[in-house]
Amino acid sequence: MPQEKFYLVQENVLPQVLKKTAQAKKLLQSGSVKTVNEAVRQVGISRGAFYKYRDYIFPFREASRGKILTIALILEHRAGVLSAVLNAIARAEGNILTINQNIPLQGVANASISFETDNLTVDVHELLTALAGIAGVRKLEIIGQS
């Protein structure tokens, strides 16, 4: 049996049926609706479509919760940039496992950070957006998840 493959895809390229399946699941999980019938009626898909896709689509936060996330960063070579990134992860209750930073070349340094997401107090997407917005962070990419 071949190993399953997973892809991280931006929402804006997903077919509507997948987006609506995710919305219906969220309605059910939040308690906004009590039955699958109510959920699918509210989002505008059939029960068949919901049951076909419900086990195959989930928010990134749910997929990354309880995981180890590894990010790659390009940081400006200035005092405090890496520290600000690490502090933001720590404030969100991310448990940092490894930090690797190369010697700066041409004013920037490559770094990678692996951290556990079990106890995050914010959504993973929110955290990554905050990290990318830190002054001196030129680029941030997810390079691994386990």
VODODREN-601431 format. One record per residue: residue number from 1; residue in one letter; chain; x, y, z of N, C-alpha, C in turn. Coordinates in Angstrom, 3 decimals, always signed. Each point is the difference from the previous one (the first is absolute). Example, Ala and Ser with C-alpha at 12.3 -4.5 7.8 and 13.67 -1.06 7.14 Angstrom:
# VODODREN-601431
NODE, rolo, torgu, paza, n_u, n_v, n_w, ca_u, ca_v, ca_w, c_u, c_v, c_w
NODE, 1, A, A, +13.190, -5.690, +7.800, -0.890, +1.190, +0.000, +0.900, +1.200, +0.000
NODE, 2, S, A, -0.350, +1.050, -0.720, +0.820, +1.190, +0.060, -0.770, +1.090, +0.730
# end
This chain:
# VODODREN-601431
NODE, rolo, torgu, paza, n_u, n_v, n_w, ca_u, ca_v, ca_w, c_u, c_v, c_w
NODE, 1, M, A, +0.846, -1.177, +0.000, -0.846, +1.177, +0.000, +0.894, +1.244, +0.000
NODE, 2, P, A, -0.200, +0.924, -0.935, +0.849, +1.193, -0.068, -0.282, +0.933, +1.173
NODE, 3, Q, A, +1.051, +0.700, +0.414, -0.140, +0.954, +1.102, -0.804, +1.205, -0.475
NODE, 4, E, A, -0.897, +0.484, +0.872, -0.805, +1.167, -0.348, +0.885, +1.222, -0.121
NODE, 5, K, A, -0.345, +0.893, -0.923, +0.713, +1.257, -0.169, -0.939, +1.130, +0.399
NODE, 6, F, A, +0.561, +1.014, +0.603, -0.771, +1.160, +0.408, +0.604, +1.233, -0.647
NODE, 7, Y, A, -0.861, +0.966, -0.314, +0.430, +1.248, -0.604, -0.582, +1.155, +0.796
NODE, 8, L, A, +0.743, +1.058, +0.118, -0.487, +1.224, +0.614, -0.395, +0.913, -1.155
NODE, 9, V, A, -1.286, +0.341, -0.072, -0.530, +0.744, -1.136, -0.706, +1.251, +0.514
NODE, 10, Q, A, +0.202, +1.116, -0.687, -0.709, +1.216, +0.384, -1.486, -0.158, -0.294
NODE, 11, E, A, -0.810, +0.559, +0.886, -1.448, -0.142, -0.102, -0.547, +0.531, -1.316
NODE, 12, N, A, +0.565, +1.056, -0.516, -0.575, +0.630, -1.194, +0.074, -0.871, -1.253
NODE, 13, V, A, +0.748, -1.111, +0.014, +0.045, -0.876, -1.164, -0.800, -1.288, +0.200
NODE, 14, L, A, -0.595, -0.153, +1.172, -0.799, -1.198, +0.262, -1.350, +0.085, -0.711
NODE, 15, P, A, -0.505, -1.135, -0.485, -1.367, -0.002, -0.548, -1.006, +0.356, +1.100
NODE, 16, Q, A, -1.099, +0.603, -0.395, -1.022, +0.436, +0.956, -0.499, -1.136, +0.885
NODE, 17, V, A, -0.143, -1.194, -0.555, -0.529, -1.111, +0.781, +0.919, -0.326, +1.180
NODE, 18, L, A, +1.296, +0.131, -0.169, +0.919, -0.261, +1.109, -0.088, +1.100, +1.048
NODE, 19, K, A, -0.079, +1.243, -0.439, -0.139, +1.112, +0.942, -1.293, -0.141, +0.806
NODE, 20, K, A, -1.065, -0.347, -0.685, -1.297, -0.121, +0.671, -0.040, -1.207, +0.937
NODE, 21, T, A, +0.714, -1.059, -0.361, +0.103, -1.149, +0.903, +0.698, +0.420, +1.284
NODE, 22, A, A, +1.080, +0.756, -0.132, +0.723, +0.490, +1.178, -0.890, +0.918, +0.832
NODE, 23, Q, A, -0.794, +0.845, -0.652, -0.916, +0.886, +0.723, -1.047, -0.807, +0.758
NODE, 24, A, A, -0.533, -1.032, -0.639, -1.007, -0.837, +0.654, +0.591, -0.708, +1.215
NODE, 25, K, A, +1.230, -0.501, -0.139, +0.652, -0.649, +1.142, +0.180, +0.986, +1.150
NODE, 26, K, A, +0.352, +1.224, -0.331, +0.199, +1.021, +1.034, -1.318, +0.313, +0.712
NODE, 27, L, A, -1.082, +0.085, -0.756, -1.317, +0.240, +0.606, -0.350, -1.114, +0.980
NODE, 28, L, A, +0.258, -1.243, -0.406, -0.301, -1.138, +0.866, +0.882, +0.002, +1.247
NODE, 29, Q, A, +1.296, +0.263, -0.177, +0.932, -0.013, +1.131, -0.286, +1.117, +0.992
NODE, 30, S, A, -0.433, +1.142, -0.504, -0.258, +1.145, +0.884, -1.345, -0.114, +0.711
NODE, 31, G, A, -0.848, -0.901, -0.478, -1.327, -0.138, +0.595, -1.017, +0.968, -0.574
NODE, 32, S, A, +0.384, +0.737, -1.037, -0.932, +0.943, -0.627, -1.188, -0.715, -0.611
NODE, 33, V, A, +0.243, -1.226, -0.453, -1.077, -0.846, -0.502, +0.108, -1.352, +0.692
NODE, 34, K, A, -1.080, -0.731, +0.022, -0.003, -1.273, +0.720, +0.110, -1.215, -0.914
NODE, 35, T, A, -0.388, +0.161, -1.257, -0.003, -1.158, -0.890, +0.746, +0.307, -1.293
NODE, 36, V, A, +0.410, -1.064, -0.676, +0.656, +0.140, -1.298, -0.962, +0.658, -0.984
NODE, 37, N, A, -1.276, -0.375, +0.066, -0.987, +0.608, -0.903, -0.021, +1.518, +0.141
NODE, 38, E, A, -0.016, +0.485, +1.231, +0.004, +1.449, +0.228, +1.273, +0.634, -0.557
NODE, 39, A, A, +1.128, -0.636, +0.249, +1.283, +0.550, -0.435, +0.084, +0.097, -1.518
NODE, 40, V, A, -0.351, -1.084, -0.690, +0.118, +0.028, -1.462, -1.020, +0.939, -0.636
NODE, 41, R, A, -1.179, +0.092, +0.607, -1.000, +0.937, -0.508, +0.506, +1.428, +0.140
NODE, 42, Q, A, +0.616, +0.295, +1.133, +0.481, +1.361, +0.255, +1.128, +0.400, -0.945
NODE, 43, V, A, +0.903, -0.927, -0.327, +1.131, +0.361, -0.879, -0.294, -0.246, -1.475
NODE, 44, G, A, -1.048, -0.759, -0.297, -0.401, -0.179, -1.387, +0.675, -1.141, -0.746
NODE, 45, I, A, +0.195, -1.141, +0.677, +0.513, -1.191, -0.679, -0.893, -1.189, +0.340
NODE, 46, S, A, +0.173, -1.067, -0.738, -0.794, -1.210, +0.269, +0.621, -0.799, +1.141
NODE, 47, R, A, -0.825, -0.849, +0.613, +0.524, -0.896, +1.041, +1.050, -0.930, -0.587
NODE, 48, G, A, -0.236, -0.455, -1.224, +0.953, -0.899, -0.659, +1.367, +0.637, -0.161
NODE, 49, A, A, +0.015, +1.266, -0.407, +1.281, +0.705, -0.156, +0.687, +0.141, +1.357
NODE, 50, F, A, -0.781, +0.333, +1.018, +0.578, +0.141, +1.339, +0.644, -1.312, +0.433
NODE, 51, Y, A, -0.727, -1.100, -0.122, +0.531, -1.286, +0.449, +1.179, -0.468, -0.858
NODE, 52, K, A, +0.008, +0.402, -1.253, +1.103, -0.379, -0.892, +1.311, +0.662, +0.411
NODE, 53, Y, A, -0.072, +1.264, +0.427, +1.224, +0.767, +0.250, +0.311, +0.260, +1.468
NODE, 54, R, A, -0.903, -0.260, +0.909, +0.174, +0.418, +1.396, +1.260, -0.545, +0.665
NODE, 55, D, A, +0.438, -1.185, -0.382, +1.186, -0.585, +0.621, +1.296, +0.401, -0.694
NODE, 56, Y, A, -0.108, +0.858, -1.017, +1.183, +0.345, -0.788, +0.342, +1.483, +0.001
NODE, 57, I, A, -0.795, +0.799, +0.669, +0.316, +1.430, +0.079, -0.120, +0.453, +1.445
NODE, 58, F, A, +1.008, +0.760, +0.425, +0.000, +0.522, +1.353, +0.867, +1.247, +0.020
NODE, 59, P, A, -0.275, +0.903, +0.921, +0.775, +1.238, +0.069, +1.460, -0.280, +0.331
NODE, 60, F, A, +0.869, +0.875, -0.453, +1.425, -0.162, +0.263, +0.269, -0.081, +1.493
NODE, 61, R, A, -0.709, +0.770, +0.786, +0.199, -0.043, +1.453, -0.230, -1.408, +0.540
NODE, 62, E, A, -1.079, -0.636, -0.455, -0.317, -1.353, +0.457, +1.063, -0.984, -0.477
NODE, 63, A, A, +0.477, +0.185, -1.213, +1.020, -0.910, -0.550, +1.341, +0.192, +0.673
NODE, 64, S, A, +0.262, +1.202, +0.469, +1.311, +0.277, +0.566, +0.020, -0.093, +1.522
NODE, 65, R, A, -1.160, -0.091, +0.614, -0.076, -0.107, +1.458, +0.638, -1.314, +0.430
NODE, 66, G, A, +0.846, +0.045, +0.999, +0.640, -1.212, +0.491, +1.113, -0.485, -0.896
NODE, 67, K, A, +0.533, +0.880, -0.789, +1.030, -0.360, -0.962, +1.286, +0.767, +0.298
NODE, 68, I, A, +1.011, -0.379, -0.735, +1.241, +0.769, -0.001, +0.051, +0.725, -1.332
NODE, 69, L, A, +0.101, +1.305, +0.056, +0.036, +0.831, -1.190, +1.416, +0.528, -0.162
NODE, 70, T, A, +0.525, -0.054, -1.207, +1.327, +0.548, -0.282, -0.158, +1.116, -1.015
NODE, 71, I, A, +0.531, +1.156, +0.353, -0.071, +1.157, -0.894, +1.408, +0.437, -0.381
NODE, 72, A, A, +0.113, +0.525, -1.209, +1.252, +0.587, -0.473, -0.220, +1.498, -0.116
NODE, 73, L, A, +1.000, +0.748, +0.416, -0.107, +1.451, -0.029, +1.236, +0.609, -0.639
NODE, 74, I, A, -0.195, +1.124, -0.639, +1.119, +0.844, -0.415, -0.111, +1.251, +0.861
NODE, 75, L, A, +1.043, +0.216, +0.808, -0.008, +1.087, +0.982, +1.066, +1.030, -0.331
NODE, 76, E, A, -0.344, +1.257, +0.181, +1.005, +1.060, -0.142, +1.026, -0.152, +1.109
NODE, 77, H, A, +1.240, +0.311, -0.329, +1.085, -0.113, +0.982, +0.011, +1.259, +0.874
NODE, 78, R, A, -0.915, -0.019, +0.983, -0.091, +1.081, +0.988, -0.281, -0.630, +1.351
NODE, 79, A, A, +0.459, +0.655, +1.017, -0.202, -0.493, +1.366, -1.488, -0.080, +0.320
NODE, 80, G, A, -0.411, -1.119, +0.583, -1.351, -0.137, +0.517, -1.026, -0.611, -0.925
NODE, 81, V, A, +0.324, -0.218, -1.273, -1.003, -0.528, -0.923, -0.349, -1.445, +0.360
NODE, 82, L, A, +1.004, -0.860, +0.132, -0.269, -1.388, +0.373, -0.641, -0.060, +1.381
NODE, 83, S, A, +0.447, +0.835, +0.900, -0.572, +0.034, +1.345, -1.487, +0.349, -0.044
NODE, 84, A, A, -0.376, +0.935, -0.842, -1.413, +0.389, -0.123, -0.832, -1.171, -0.521
NODE, 85, V, A, +0.543, -0.753, -0.952, -0.704, -1.171, -0.529, -0.183, -1.035, +1.099
NODE, 86, L, A, +1.074, -0.295, +0.716, -0.069, -0.995, +1.069, -0.960, +0.426, +1.106
NODE, 87, N, A, +0.031, +1.277, +0.350, -0.906, +0.510, +1.038, -1.466, -0.110, -0.435
NODE, 88, A, A, -0.277, +0.252, -1.280, -1.384, -0.105, -0.491, -0.487, -1.442, +0.077
NODE, 89, I, A, +0.861, -0.943, -0.344, -0.377, -1.409, +0.095, -0.240, -0.366, +1.470
NODE, 90, A, A, +0.879, +0.461, +0.865, -0.133, -0.302, +1.431, -1.267, +0.619, +0.586
NODE, 91, R, A, -0.324, +1.233, -0.382, -1.229, +0.647, +0.495, -1.245, -0.773, -0.424
NODE, 92, A, A, +0.068, -0.642, -1.161, -1.140, -0.792, -0.487, +0.018, -1.417, +0.574
NODE, 93, E, A, +0.931, -0.254, +0.926, +0.132, -1.304, +0.658, +0.498, -1.104, -0.929
NODE, 94, G, A, +0.717, +0.389, -1.077, +0.655, -0.990, -0.844, +1.240, -0.494, +0.721
NODE, 95, N, A, +0.220, -1.284, -0.015, +1.166, -0.587, +0.665, +1.104, -0.181, -1.027
NODE, 96, I, A, +1.023, +0.840, +0.057, +1.081, -0.021, -0.982, +0.898, -1.204, +0.258
NODE, 97, L, A, +0.242, -0.770, -1.074, +0.822, -1.199, +0.094, +1.403, +0.216, -0.555
NODE, 98, T, A, +0.088, +0.635, -1.166, +1.316, +0.258, -0.600, +0.030, +1.382, -0.625
NODE, 99, I, A, +1.196, +0.569, -0.015, +0.245, +1.276, -0.662, +1.321, -0.148, -0.747
NODE, 100, N, A, -0.016, +0.295, -1.275, +1.230, -0.002, -0.791, +0.078, +1.315, -0.746
NODE, 101, Q, A, +1.152, +0.646, +0.094, +0.194, +1.243, -0.737, +1.366, -0.046, -0.645
NODE, 102, N, A, +0.033, +0.343, -1.276, +1.269, +0.053, -0.719, +0.680, +1.341, +0.224
NODE, 103, I, A, +1.253, +0.057, -0.331, +0.751, +1.254, +0.069, -0.598, +0.960, -1.024
NODE, 104, P, A, -0.216, +1.243, +0.383, -0.592, +0.969, -0.932, +0.900, +0.247, -1.207
NODE, 105, L, A, -0.612, +0.073, -1.153, +0.673, +0.344, -1.243, -0.805, +1.081, -0.685
NODE, 106, Q, A, +0.658, +1.020, -0.458, -0.638, +1.114, -0.700, -1.164, +0.590, +0.786
NODE, 107, G, A, +0.169, +0.070, +1.323, -0.975, +0.670, +0.851, -1.196, -0.819, +0.438
NODE, 108, V, A, -0.041, -1.290, -0.384, -1.108, -0.852, +0.425, +0.531, -1.349, +0.471
NODE, 109, A, A, -0.786, -0.636, +0.854, +0.349, -1.326, +0.501, -1.195, -0.931, -0.197
NODE, 110, N, A, +0.299, -1.213, -0.383, -1.033, -1.029, -0.076, -0.112, -0.654, +1.371
NODE, 111, A, A, -1.217, -0.252, +0.420, -0.225, -0.667, +1.280, -1.127, -0.992, -0.171
NODE, 112, S, A, +0.028, -1.039, +0.811, -1.138, -0.921, +0.056, -0.318, -0.252, +1.464
NODE, 113, I, A, -1.276, -0.124, +0.273, -0.479, -0.211, +1.363, -1.042, -1.113, -0.041
NODE, 114, S, A, +0.141, -0.964, +0.878, -1.017, -1.042, +0.169, -0.645, +0.191, +1.362
NODE, 115, F, A, -1.323, -0.072, +0.026, -0.695, +0.160, +1.274, -1.260, -0.844, +0.032
NODE, 116, E, A, -0.387, -0.371, +1.216, -1.223, -0.774, +0.214, -1.189, +0.942, +0.056
NODE, 117, T, A, -1.115, -0.469, -0.532, -1.197, +0.836, -0.058, -1.095, -0.449, +0.962
NODE, 118, D, A, +0.297, -0.988, +0.837, -1.007, -0.556, +0.923, -0.735, +1.055, +0.817
NODE, 119, N, A, +0.742, +0.927, +0.577, -0.583, +0.931, +0.969, -0.156, +1.416, -0.519
NODE, 120, L, A, +0.009, +0.167, -1.321, -0.116, +1.353, -0.535, -1.279, +0.673, +0.470
NODE, 121, T, A, +0.123, +1.252, +0.368, -1.156, +0.769, +0.459, -0.634, +0.789, -1.136
NODE, 122, V, A, +0.617, -0.048, -1.175, -0.526, +0.680, -1.186, -0.020, -0.997, -1.148
NODE, 123, D, A, -0.749, +0.329, -1.016, -0.043, -0.795, -1.210, +1.390, -0.005, -0.647
NODE, 124, V, A, +0.400, -1.126, -0.572, +1.319, -0.100, -0.638, +0.148, +1.054, -1.083
NODE, 125, H, A, -1.047, +0.190, -0.797, +0.060, +1.001, -1.072, +0.230, +1.397, +0.576
NODE, 126, E, A, -0.683, +0.310, +1.105, +0.200, +1.297, +0.665, +1.447, +0.165, +0.446
NODE, 127, L, A, +0.552, -1.050, +0.603, +1.377, +0.064, +0.470, +0.954, +0.220, -1.160
NODE, 128, L, A, -0.173, -0.755, -1.080, +0.896, +0.139, -1.145, -0.114, +1.381, -0.637
NODE, 129, T, A, -1.205, +0.524, -0.052, -0.196, +1.356, -0.525, +0.712, +1.023, +0.885
NODE, 130, A, A, -0.121, -0.177, +1.319, +0.682, +0.904, +0.934, +1.514, -0.090, -0.157
NODE, 131, L, A, +0.513, -1.211, -0.144, +1.448, -0.172, -0.166, +0.484, +0.661, -1.287
NODE, 132, A, A, -0.758, -0.179, -1.072, +0.388, +0.599, -1.280, -0.033, +1.521, +0.058
NODE, 133, G, A, -0.807, +0.550, +0.909, -0.113, +1.452, +0.129, +1.022, +0.647, +0.916
NODE, 134, I, A, +0.845, -0.796, +0.625, +1.024, +0.556, +0.891, +1.042, +0.750, -0.830
NODE, 135, A, A, +0.337, +1.187, +0.456, +1.013, +0.799, -0.699, +1.295, -0.793, -0.095
NODE, 136, G, A, +0.506, -0.118, -1.213, +1.242, -0.735, -0.220, -0.212, -1.408, -0.534
NODE, 137, V, A, -1.235, -0.480, +0.010, -0.297, -1.303, -0.601, -0.341, +0.257, -1.464
NODE, 138, R, A, +0.887, -0.415, -0.876, -0.222, +0.244, -1.427, -0.854, -1.083, -0.645
NODE, 139, K, A, +0.115, -1.231, +0.484, -0.753, -1.082, -0.607, -0.223, -1.095, +1.038
NODE, 140, L, A, -1.158, -0.648, -0.071, -0.313, -1.116, +0.890, -0.720, -1.059, -0.823
NODE, 141, E, A, +0.443, -1.250, +0.146, -0.637, -1.112, -0.689, -0.124, -1.177, +0.951
NODE, 142, I, A, -1.063, -0.751, -0.150, -0.113, -1.275, +0.721, +0.785, -1.016, -0.818
NODE, 143, I, A, +0.961, -0.658, +0.631, +0.774, -0.983, -0.753, -0.261, -1.418, +0.453
NODE, 144, G, A, -0.712, -0.165, +1.112, -0.289, -1.357, +0.439, -1.017, -0.023, +1.111
NODE, 145, Q, A, -0.673, -1.145, +0.071, -0.977, -0.225, +1.050, -0.022, -1.495, +0.273
NODE, 146, S, A, +0.083, -0.341, +1.266, -0.063, -1.437, +0.320, -0.880, -0.221, +1.203
# end
